[in-house]
Amino acid sequence: MAWIVFLMTENVPLAGEPALGPVGITAKQEELYRLLLRGGALSAAEAARLTGTGAREVRSLMAALEAEGLVSRTAERDPRYLAAAPDSAIEGLIARRRKELDELRPAIESLRNEFHAAATRRDPPELVEVVVGRRAVRHRSRQLLAAATAELLAVHKPPASLIDTPAIDGPDALHGVAVRVIYDRAALGEPGALASIERLAATGRESRLLPETPLAFVVADRALALVPLTPGDPQRDAALVLHPSALLDAILSWFERLWSEALPLRTAGIQTASALSASERTLLILLMGGLKDQAIARQLGMSYRTVQRRVADLMARIGANTRFQAGFLAAHRGLID
């Protein structure tokens, strides 16, 4: 039966791209493993003929797969090799790699200390990097988010989006990292913005709102910042990466000033009987974001007329002349926290 399988599979390319690289399996090793999964038990000579690889190299590859738990062999003088079940075998590899990566964390702290110690001795050109291209900017942003271990500060101003919101507002995102985000009110019109604010609050992160922010930026551990140079121009995307320097100190000071002036954004946590209801708090945040009544109706799943009525009632109750003023008055009076 095995020879029938050989005739059917000979010279037929294996389907699918190499997938096991992240767990340390090379493309040639994966090719052999897939061959065993499809064709059953094979000797080294048979596998060599089917793959066009030398028998000695096949034996070496099989030995590596056996060491990783992906292959076993019979006890014959000329052994035949069999593939292990992929679910358990590959899960084992993943668990091993995860443990190895976790063991690197103490080294990260040591390397970070070396990096910061060297920062004070850098030449001026090394204190600022220029990153060019949308893909490069996004990659650098992901690196910066992943590097944060204690604190992440961000200003979110469309169209310059430097933060991937699932990377900061998910329940398992940035575990143990204190997160503070300032939203330009234009950001509240983006799809999913309100849900992101709610998730930030639910996971203990903080967010605030300003009528307008000068620019977007993100800072990790007060040691590394990313600032866009050409927001809204996908053809000329570029950003600055700031290392410890007077310029980074100015960005940090600027963030704290903006934070002190911004209005806290929370959609839950009513504290007094006179406080706004949860639905009123949500409506107030959307008003402060400058959304028109039709856009608010779409966000909340209400009719246009219902939104108009609720907006009028809310502003009359607070005694505000403008929508953004309503938010500040509500905050100062303790109606929202």
C-alpha positions as CSV (number, residue, x, y, z in Angstrom):
1,M,0.0,0.0,0.0
2,A,2.8,2.4,0.8
3,W,4.2,1.9,-2.7
4,I,0.9,2.9,-4.2
5,V,1.0,6.1,-2.2
6,F,4.6,6.8,-3.5
7,L,3.4,6.5,-7.1
8,M,0.6,8.9,-6.5
9,T,2.7,11.5,-4.7
10,E,6.0,11.3,-6.6
11,N,7.0,14.7,-8.2
12,V,3.8,16.3,-6.9
13,P,4.7,19.6,-5.1
14,L,3.6,20.0,-1.5
15,A,0.6,22.4,-1.0
16,G,0.9,25.4,1.3
17,E,3.6,27.7,2.3
18,P,6.1,26.9,5.1
19,A,4.3,27.6,8.3
20,L,6.5,26.2,11.1
21,G,9.3,28.7,11.0
22,P,8.2,30.6,14.2
23,V,8.7,27.3,16.2
24,G,12.2,26.7,14.7
25,I,11.4,24.3,11.9
26,T,13.2,25.0,8.6
27,A,11.5,24.8,5.2
28,K,13.2,21.5,4.3
29,Q,12.2,20.0,7.6
30,E,8.6,21.1,7.2
31,E,8.6,19.6,3.6
32,L,9.6,16.2,5.0
33,Y,7.1,16.4,7.8
34,R,4.3,17.2,5.4
35,L,5.4,14.4,3.2
36,L,5.1,12.0,6.1
37,L,1.7,13.4,7.1
38,R,0.4,12.6,3.6
39,G,2.3,9.4,2.6
40,G,2.6,7.5,5.8
41,A,5.8,5.7,6.9
42,L,8.8,6.3,4.7
43,S,12.4,5.2,4.8
44,A,15.2,7.8,4.3
45,A,15.8,6.4,0.8
46,E,12.2,6.7,-0.2
47,A,11.9,10.2,1.2
48,A,15.1,11.2,-0.6
49,R,13.7,10.0,-3.9
50,L,10.4,11.8,-3.5
51,T,12.0,15.1,-2.5
52,G,15.0,15.0,-4.7
53,T,17.3,15.4,-1.6
54,G,20.3,13.3,-0.8
55,A,19.7,10.4,1.6
56,R,22.4,11.6,4.0
57,E,20.7,15.1,4.2
58,V,17.3,13.4,4.7
59,R,18.6,11.4,7.6
60,S,20.0,14.6,9.2
61,L,16.6,16.4,8.7
62,M,14.7,13.4,10.1
63,A,17.0,13.4,13.2
64,A,16.2,17.1,13.7
65,L,12.5,16.5,13.4
66,E,12.7,13.5,15.8
67,A,14.5,15.7,18.3
68,E,11.6,18.2,18.0
69,G,9.0,15.5,18.6
70,L,7.5,15.8,15.1
71,V,8.8,12.4,13.9
72,S,9.3,8.9,15.3
73,R,10.9,5.9,13.7
74,T,10.6,2.2,13.7
75,A,13.2,-0.1,15.3
76,E,14.2,-1.8,12.0
77,R,17.8,-1.8,10.8
78,D,16.7,0.5,8.0
79,P,14.1,2.5,10.0
80,R,11.0,4.0,8.6
81,Y,9.9,7.4,9.8
82,L,6.4,8.4,10.9
83,A,4.8,11.8,11.5
84,A,3.6,12.6,15.0
85,A,0.1,14.0,15.3
86,P,0.4,17.8,14.5
87,D,-1.9,19.1,17.2
88,S,0.0,17.7,20.2
89,A,3.4,17.9,18.6
90,I,3.2,21.5,17.4
91,E,1.5,22.6,20.6
92,G,4.5,21.2,22.4
93,L,6.8,23.3,20.3
94,I,4.8,26.4,20.9
95,A,4.9,25.9,24.6
96,R,8.7,25.3,24.5
97,R,9.3,28.5,22.5
98,R,7.0,30.5,24.8
99,K,9.0,29.4,27.8
100,E,12.3,30.2,26.0
101,L,11.0,33.7,25.2
102,D,9.8,34.3,28.8
103,E,13.3,33.4,30.0
104,L,14.6,36.4,27.9
105,R,12.8,39.0,30.0
106,P,15.6,39.5,32.6
107,A,18.0,40.1,29.7
108,I,15.6,42.8,28.3
109,E,15.9,44.8,31.6
110,S,19.7,44.5,31.5
111,L,19.8,45.6,27.9
112,R,17.4,48.5,28.6
113,N,19.7,49.8,31.4
114,E,22.6,49.7,29.0
115,F,20.6,51.5,26.3
116,H,19.6,54.3,28.7
117,A,23.1,54.6,30.1
118,A,24.4,55.1,26.6
119,A,21.7,57.6,25.7
120,T,23.4,60.4,27.6
121,R,26.6,59.8,25.5
122,R,24.9,59.7,22.1
123,D,25.9,62.2,19.4
124,P,23.1,64.6,18.4
125,P,22.3,62.8,15.0
126,E,21.7,59.6,17.0
127,L,19.0,61.2,19.2
128,V,16.5,61.4,16.4
129,E,15.6,58.8,13.7
130,V,13.6,59.6,10.6
131,V,11.3,56.7,9.5
132,V,10.0,56.9,6.0
133,G,7.1,54.9,4.4
134,R,3.7,53.8,5.8
135,R,4.8,50.2,6.4
136,A,8.0,51.4,8.2
137,V,6.1,53.8,10.4
138,R,3.5,51.2,11.4
139,H,6.3,48.7,12.1
140,R,8.1,51.2,14.3
141,S,4.8,52.0,16.1
142,R,4.3,48.3,16.8
143,Q,7.8,48.0,18.1
144,L,7.3,51.0,20.4
145,L,4.1,49.6,21.8
146,A,5.7,46.2,22.4
147,A,8.7,47.9,24.2
148,A,6.5,49.6,26.8
149,T,6.8,47.9,30.2
150,A,5.7,50.6,32.7
151,E,3.9,53.5,30.9
152,L,2.4,54.4,27.6
153,L,1.3,58.0,26.7
154,A,-0.5,58.8,23.5
155,V,-2.3,61.6,21.8
156,H,-4.7,60.4,19.1
157,K,-5.5,62.9,16.4
158,P,-6.8,61.9,13.0
159,P,-5.7,61.3,10.4
160,A,-2.3,60.4,12.1
161,S,-3.0,57.1,13.7
162,L,0.1,55.9,15.5
163,I,-1.6,53.5,17.9
164,D,-3.3,50.2,17.0
165,T,-6.2,50.4,19.5
166,P,-6.6,46.6,20.0
167,A,-3.0,46.7,21.1
168,I,-3.8,49.1,24.0
169,D,-7.4,48.6,25.0
170,G,-7.7,44.8,25.0
171,P,-8.0,43.0,28.4
172,D,-4.6,41.3,27.8
173,A,-2.9,44.1,26.0
174,L,0.1,45.8,27.6
175,H,-0.2,43.9,30.8
176,G,1.0,45.9,33.8
177,V,1.5,49.0,31.7
178,A,-0.2,52.3,32.8
179,V,-1.9,53.8,29.7
180,R,-3.1,57.4,29.3
181,V,-4.6,58.5,26.0
182,I,-5.7,62.0,25.0
183,Y,-8.2,62.1,22.1
184,D,-8.7,65.0,19.8
185,R,-12.4,65.4,19.5
186,A,-12.2,64.6,15.8
187,A,-11.2,61.0,16.8
188,L,-14.6,60.4,18.4
189,G,-16.1,60.3,14.9
190,E,-14.0,57.3,13.9
191,P,-15.7,53.9,13.9
192,G,-15.2,52.1,17.2
193,A,-13.8,55.1,19.0
194,L,-16.5,55.0,21.7
195,A,-16.1,51.3,22.3
196,S,-12.3,51.7,22.6
197,I,-12.8,54.4,25.3
198,E,-15.1,52.1,27.1
199,R,-12.6,49.2,27.0
200,L,-9.8,51.5,28.2
201,A,-11.9,52.4,31.2
202,A,-12.9,48.8,31.9
203,T,-9.2,47.7,31.9
204,G,-8.1,50.5,34.2
205,R,-6.6,52.7,31.5
206,E,-7.4,56.4,31.3
207,S,-8.5,58.6,28.4
208,R,-9.3,62.3,28.1
209,L,-10.7,64.6,25.5
210,L,-9.6,68.0,24.1
211,P,-11.4,70.2,21.5
212,E,-8.2,70.1,19.5
213,T,-4.7,68.8,19.9
214,P,-1.7,70.1,18.0
215,L,-0.4,66.7,16.8
216,A,-0.4,63.0,17.5
217,F,2.4,61.2,19.2
218,V,3.1,58.2,21.4
219,V,5.7,57.7,24.2
220,A,6.9,54.5,25.7
221,D,8.3,54.5,29.2
222,R,9.3,58.1,28.9
223,A,12.3,56.9,26.9
224,L,11.1,56.6,23.3
225,A,8.6,58.7,21.3
226,L,7.1,58.5,17.8
227,V,5.9,61.7,16.2
228,P,4.4,61.9,12.7
229,L,5.9,64.3,10.2
230,T,3.4,64.1,7.4
231,P,0.0,63.2,8.9
232,G,-2.7,62.4,6.3
233,D,-0.3,62.0,3.4
234,P,-0.1,58.3,2.6
235,Q,2.3,59.0,-0.3
236,R,4.8,60.7,2.0
237,D,4.3,59.0,5.3
238,A,7.2,59.7,7.7
239,A,7.7,60.0,11.4
240,L,10.4,60.9,14.0
241,V,11.6,58.5,16.6
242,L,12.9,60.5,19.6
243,H,15.4,59.0,22.0
244,P,16.2,60.5,25.5
245,S,16.9,64.2,24.8
246,A,15.7,67.7,25.5
247,L,13.2,67.3,22.7
248,L,11.7,64.2,24.3
249,D,11.5,66.0,27.6
250,A,9.6,68.8,25.9
251,I,7.1,66.2,24.4
252,L,6.6,64.7,27.9
253,S,6.0,68.1,29.5
254,W,3.6,69.0,26.7
255,F,1.6,65.8,27.3
256,E,1.2,66.5,31.0
257,R,0.0,70.0,30.2
258,L,-2.5,68.7,27.7
259,W,-3.6,66.0,30.2
260,S,-4.3,68.6,32.9
261,E,-6.5,70.6,30.5
262,A,-8.4,67.6,29.0
263,L,-11.8,66.4,30.1
264,P,-11.9,62.8,31.5
265,L,-13.8,60.4,29.3
266,R,-15.7,57.6,31.1
267,T,-19.0,56.1,30.2
268,A,-19.7,54.4,33.5
269,G,-19.2,54.9,37.2
270,I,-22.1,57.1,38.3
271,Q,-21.4,58.5,41.8
272,T,-24.4,60.5,42.9
273,A,-28.1,60.5,42.5
274,S,-27.9,63.7,40.4
275,A,-25.2,62.3,38.1
276,L,-26.0,61.6,34.5
277,S,-27.3,58.2,33.4
278,A,-25.0,55.9,31.5
279,S,-26.8,56.7,28.2
280,E,-26.6,60.5,28.9
281,R,-22.9,60.2,29.6
282,T,-22.4,58.4,26.3
283,L,-24.4,61.0,24.5
284,L,-22.4,63.8,26.1
285,I,-19.1,62.3,24.9
286,L,-20.4,62.1,21.4
287,L,-21.6,65.7,21.6
288,M,-18.2,66.8,22.8
289,G,-16.6,65.0,19.9
290,G,-18.4,67.3,17.5
291,L,-20.6,64.6,16.0
292,K,-23.7,65.8,14.2
293,D,-27.0,64.4,15.3
294,Q,-27.3,62.1,12.3
295,A,-23.9,60.6,13.1
296,I,-24.8,60.2,16.8
297,A,-28.1,58.5,15.8
298,R,-26.0,55.9,13.8
299,Q,-23.6,55.4,16.7
300,L,-26.4,54.8,19.2
301,G,-28.9,53.1,17.0
302,M,-31.5,55.8,17.7
303,S,-33.8,57.8,15.4
304,Y,-32.7,61.2,14.3
305,R,-35.6,62.9,16.1
306,T,-34.9,61.0,19.3
307,V,-31.3,62.2,19.3
308,Q,-32.4,65.8,18.7
309,R,-34.8,65.6,21.6
310,R,-32.3,64.0,24.0
311,V,-29.6,66.5,23.0
312,A,-31.9,69.5,23.7
313,D,-33.0,68.0,27.0
314,L,-29.4,67.3,28.1
315,M,-28.1,70.8,27.2
316,A,-31.0,72.5,28.9
317,R,-30.5,70.4,32.0
318,I,-26.8,71.3,32.2
319,G,-27.3,74.9,31.2
320,A,-24.8,74.8,28.3
321,N,-24.7,77.0,25.2
322,T,-22.4,74.7,23.2
323,R,-22.0,71.0,23.1
324,F,-18.4,71.0,24.2
325,Q,-19.3,73.4,27.0
326,A,-21.8,70.9,28.2
327,G,-19.0,68.4,28.8
328,F,-16.9,70.7,30.8
329,L,-19.8,72.0,32.9
330,A,-20.8,68.4,33.6
331,A,-17.3,67.5,34.7
332,H,-16.9,70.5,36.9
333,R,-20.2,69.9,38.6
334,G,-19.3,66.3,39.4
335,L,-21.9,64.8,37.1
336,I,-19.3,62.7,35.3
337,D,-16.0,61.4,36.6
